[in-house]
Every structure is written in structure tokens, then in C-alpha cells.
Amino acid sequence: MVTLESPLIELNVFVTDERGRPVTGLRRDDFEVLEAGVPQHISTFSVERFDARLELPRSTGEDRSEQLAPGVSNRTILIVVDDLHIAPHNMLRVKRALLEFIDGDVRDGDDVVFVTPSGRLGFLQQLTRERAVMRLAVGRLMGQKTSFRSAFDRLALTPHLAERLLRRDPTALEAVVRELRAQQPLLSPDAAMNMAMMSARQLIGQIEQRALATINTLAGAIATLRRRPGSKLAIFISEGFLLSTVSTRARRRLQSVIDAATRARVVVYTVDPQGLHTTSSDPGSSPHDVTPEMINVRLSDRISQQSALQEALATIAHQTGGVAFLNHNDLQAGLRSVLAENNFYYAIGYQPSQTRSKRTRFRSIRVKVKGHPRWNVRFQQGYLAAGRAKPKASAPSRRPEDRVREALAAIIPYEEIGVTARASFINVPGTGSLIIAAIHLDGRTLRFRQANGAFTATVELTGVFYDTEGKVVHSFSKKLDLNLRPPTYQDILQRGVEYIEHVRPGPGLYQMRIAVVEPSTGRLGSASQWVEIPDLRKQRLQLSDIFFLTEPSPDSPRDSGRAAPRQAEPMLIAPTRRVFNRDGWFDFGFYIYNAHRAAGSKPDLVVQIQVLQNSMPVVTSPLRVVPIGEGTDEQRIFYGRRLMLQSLAPGQYELQVIVIDRRSRQRAVKRIDFNVI
């Protein structure tokens, strides 16, 4: 069981009125929190919203802890697709809905990760903002739900019917025994009974193993989100699975999902992709059925089985503060509703007043709004409180290389050491296409030791590049021994440590994963990014990634409408830190490849610069002609500009460049994110 590292329990609380509308304007004193029936003191309280356009009441300012958040700028979305419990034909509906969800509902700043219990997605099970990667993950989903088989196939048992047999349901037992004896007249009643029970036990065992695999995957994926800041939510897509009443392992293990959701402050929404269920008059009998008793049993089994399978979905959603979208034909509407649900909620924290018991037990939580019993209040409903553990001998420390492998495989990046990694594409004459991997380590997160007037630290950096099949195309390792005098040490604390690696794979989509370990402490940092190298031989208009320029000369024009200083070969840098002061500017540039050239004339290109926030343009320049001067390499045309930042409020932005070839009528687009402070 996971032990409680901090006594603070934090909850996301959703309050809606009788008409299902969010209730705003509530304060700390409006809420009551009980744990195991005992009232708790609310120690932290805030109002959080993701959509900044949502109108909220103003804070009175009487209590500094009760302030409105200005709008959560980052959101992490975990999508667990239960491929073990989704039929192949229903997975087609899931994939169509997810692709629409990615293109129409996911925002540019959203971090998304797809996870499956089967592990089929492999290395694609990692956080990303790249829609192309999300679509790649969706494309690899496969429904793997199968009919369970027992040693006696002629029974054609369903999970629910097997449960009834193991519970000694007399109607089911009599029908199955009659069926077996009708098929095999020489069977005695006792032999038929033993055969039925053996088959049922075998079937329930198979079902339980799959259910546990799904539950463990969901709990583990949610637990990794504990390291993520900002708004977090999980979407669990499944046709449901049986929570056995004969064996309670899966039902008990479900508490780990609730525990993980509470500790990570994650709300779980469950979605059944089967659509609206109707009760048919067709009993759905097996081809082997002979007796009318068995046909009647199958009819009643069919009616009740669906609700039994959906029990797990309803339980997970209810006890984590989410909503279960069941019996609904519009799967896309359900996914869209999940995001709308998380636009506004109350964050409530308390420190449990109860002392720990000797055993690990589930602590139930209840949240009320005083004076409004008819309002609907949703929240995470409990956690596993660890009992008093006996002192254990200290475990041997893990080797740094083991920790590196752990970081490279992690779904969510480790942030014990601050790591930023950027991978940028460029094509260089004489070298060809390459990736410039720029890695930045936050010096403030490193553990320096002071001795003999110097500051020392050692970190081991590992980088791996994968193709879309998960094959390693390039890797590197570097041991960084830092031995710094005080002035350099202070500079490293402010500016960090930079490392550059050049990679030369062929055209394709690649993922870069970086892991950093501090051998002396075992602390980890990791980061990842996707980068695409286009095939320039196809003669389509392409752009390099956007680079920053080195400092211009003092007499360079400061007008954003003028081109940045031109040089014979511009000095480009691949920035890892993209944070700028509002009263400043930055110079950027990129290369244009495969511009169309008509006989005897120069390329005809125009460019538009946009600054985006939440996918919406806040600055848009007019179309400007790309100058083609004497001596310009028309195969790789450089274009640079200066972006003035005074008109931008502090926040997260994206710089987007759009180049249009007016001769070939092709366009190419590139983006780069940056922050204004």
C-alpha cells in the first residue's frame, strides 16, 4: 500500500444546484468535511478554474487563503483505454471519438497521456502535447475483449451466470444441470453439478485476472499524476468488468484507485463506449442450449449482466468525484462533457485529526455544503490510511543506471532535478538534416557540496531517441562533473547547465527522452519531446524549426515591423529556456526549404507571424513578402524577425509562423512556445 507522505489531504469538490449548474461564490465556512464521520478542520481552501472566461464572483479579500485562482493554465489529461474489456467493433467507435476529441477539444497547452492495461502502446504511453503523437497512439488501439472459455465449452457460460452458479443460485444450478444432462444423457446429476462448478470457477478466475490487470493499470497511472502540478483529470473508457461477489480481490483492489485519485487530486470520469443498451426479447441463447429452463436463465442473465458489468464504472466515477457516462450513444459528447465539468471546482485541504490505527484501512470522506442538502456535491471519497509499520532494515540503494532506466520509462516526467529538453530540426549544407537536442538543467535543483573554496556536483545525463516503432535510433550518455568557483557557481544557479547533442537520423517522427540522475542522492529528472524530420526529397514546402538569433548589434532596428539583422550565415541558438520580460523582445529565425522556382524567376513567398494564447491569436501580422536577395541560397531561404513583447500580458504563448508559396500554392507552419513575465 502507498504510505501517506504528507498529512494534508486535498480534495477537488464540485458543487451543482438542483438544475445541474455549477454553484459559485462559496467560501470555506460553507463547507463541512468529515472523515470516518469525524468533523475535520479545513486548513486550505481555494476556488480553481481552468477556463478563464468563466464568470466568477469577486473575492472579498477578507481571508487571503480564499482567493480565486486566475485560471489554471496547464491541464493534464490521462486517458486509460481498457482494451482488455472493449470489443473490437466498439473500439472503432472509441478511436473515431478520440480522434475528434484530440482535434476539437484538446487545447494546445494540454498534456495528454494514453495508457492501456495490455501495454500495447508501449513507449507511446508517455505525456505529450503533440497531436500527431496522440493520433498515432489512438491508431494503435485494438479491442481485445474475448469470450472466456472454460474446460467445458458446451456450457457457454457468461460471467454473470458463472457467478450465479458459484453463489449456489438454485434456478441457475437446476437449469445448467438439466442442460448438461440433456446434452450428455449418461451424466449423473452429481457429475453434471461438479462439471458446472469447475467450469464456473475457471471462468471467474480468468475474469478476475483481467479485472485486476485493468484496476492495477488505472491505479498506477493515476498515482503517477501526483507529481504533476495544475489541473488533472482521468478518463477511463471501458465496457466494464465484473466485480465478483464470490472472490473479493478485485472489489478490495478498487480501493487503490480511490486512494490514488485522492492523493493525486485526480477526478476520474468513466465512459462506456457501447452506447444505449436496450432489453431485447431475444433470449440470446447459446447454439448448444436444449432445455427451455436454460433459455429462460439466459434471458434473465442478459437483462441483469449489463448493470453488473457497469457497477465498476459507476463506483470508480462516484468515489473519485467524477461522473459515469453510461447508456449514451454520443460518445464524443461524453468526452467533451468531461472537460466542461473540470472548468470550475473548489480545492479543499485538511489534516486528518485521527491517529493511525495498527492496520491499514480505508478512511471514508464526506463533504457537505451547509444548509443546502439538495445540492449535489462530488469529491474523492476516501484514502488508504497506512497502519503503524514495523521498522525495516534499510533497503540497498539502487544503482544510478537502474534509476535512469526508471526515468526513461516513466509515463510522467520526474522533477526532482529540473530538466528541460528541446529537439529542433534543421537542414545544413554538407551535413543534411539533423536534430539539435538542447538540454538544460536547473542549477537551483542540483545538490552542490562546498569544499576548498569550490562547489562540486556530479550528474549523469542519458538521452535516447526512438522511432515510431519504439526502436532506438540514437543514444548518448554524459557524466557532468561540476567543479565551480563561487562566481561561476552563482552564474550556474541563475542560468543553469546547458548540453547540446546533434543527431542525424533519416526522415521520420522521433521521440527524444532525457534522464538525469544525481548519483550521490539518487534524485531524478526527466523530459521528453517529439520532433519530425521531413523528407526534403519530396519537394514539398518545408520549414526548419524556429530558432532564436544571437544578440543583434546595438544599432539594429528595434521596430517589430523591420526584419531582424541579416548576416551571411545567421547564428542560431536552440533555446531551452523561453522566458522573456514583458518590456523586452526576442529575435527569431527559420529556414524555408523547397520553395518553388519558375524558370528565370525567384521564389515568391509570403510569411505571416502570429502569437497565440489558448490556441487563439492575440497578435497577427499582415502578410509580408520574404526578401530574396543576391547570393541567397534558394534551396534554404532564411527569414528572421523581431517580436516586441510590450503588448502581451504575462502568461504562456505560442509563436506561429505561416509561410505560403504563391507559385506552388503550398503552405507550411511551425510553432514554438514561450513565456512572458
JOHU-V102097 format. One record per helix or strand. SS is the DSSP state (~ for helix, > for strand). FROM is the first residue (numbers start at 1). LEN is the number of residues. Records with the same first field share a line. If there is no record, write none. Layout:
# JOHU-V102097
SS: FROM-LEN + FROM-LEN
This chain:
# JOHU-V102097
>: 8-9 + 22-1 + 31-5 + 38-3 + 42-8 + 68-1 + 75-7 + 111-6 + 128-1 + 231-7 + 267-5 + 320-1 + 324-2 + 344-8 + 361-9 + 376-3 + 380-1 + 382-4 + 415-1 + 419-10 + 432-10 + 449-3 + 454-13 + 472-14 + 497-7 + 508-11 + 523-11 + 542-2 + 547-3 + 563-1 + 572-2 + 579-2 + 585-9 + 605-9 + 616-5 + 624-2 + 636-9 + 651-11 + 666-11
~: 28-3 + 83-3 + 88-17 + 122-3 + 131-9 + 153-3 + 159-8 + 170-14 + 189-39 + 249-16 + 292-28 + 331-11 + 400-10 + 443-3 + 486-10 + 536-3
